[in-house]
Amino acid sequence: MCLLDAIESVATDTLTTRVVPRGDGMFDEHGTIGAWVGLEYMAQTMAALAGWERRKQGLLPRVGLMLGTRRYHCHVPHFVVGQPLLVTATREFEADNGIGVMQCRIETLDRQVLAEALLSAYQPDDLQHFLKEHA
C-alpha cells in the first residue's frame, strides 16, 4: 500500500513527498483521515529516502522496519481528505548496524506544520535472517 503521490524534493539526508489523503474508505472517517495515519505517511517517506539513496548508488532498495517513535506531536485531530500535504524526512543519525533516527514533519502547502515526529528505523543486511532470528 503506497500512500505517497509524488516526490517533491531531495537533498542530502532529506526527502519531501506530497500526499493527498484519499477518501477511499481504508482510512476515511467521513471526509477526514485520523491523525495516527500521519505516522504511516512519515514511514513511507523515510522508506522513499532510503530507496532513493540506494538507487543513486546503483543498488536495489532494501526492506526496512520502523521500530517506533520517540515522539509524535500532531497539532490537528485529523487530516482532511483531498488537502495536499508535504511530508519531510531528514536523517538525524544512522549507525553502521542499520539503525537510524529520522526527524519527520507533515505540513500544508503553505508550510503550516500539522505534525512532527522523531522516528527510529532499522534496515537489516539480511531481512530473512533477521525475521527468523527474532520471530
HELIX and SHEET records of a PDB file:
HELIX    1   1 ALA A   35  VAL A   37  5                                   3    
HELIX    2   2 GLY A   38  LYS A   56  1                                  19    
HELIX    3   3 LEU A  127  HIS A  134  1                                   8    
SHEET    1   A 6 ALA A   6  ALA A  11  0                                        
SHEET    2   A 6 THR A  14  VAL A  19 -1                                        
SHEET    3   A 6 LEU A  85  GLU A  94 -1                                        
SHEET    4   A 6 ILE A  99  THR A 108 -1                                        
SHEET    5   A 6 VAL A 113  TYR A 122 -1                                        
SHEET    6   A 6 LEU A  65  CYS A  74 -1                                        
SHEET    1   B 2 THR A  32  GLY A  34  0                                        
SHEET    2   B 2 HIS A  78  VAL A  80 -1                                        
END                                                                             
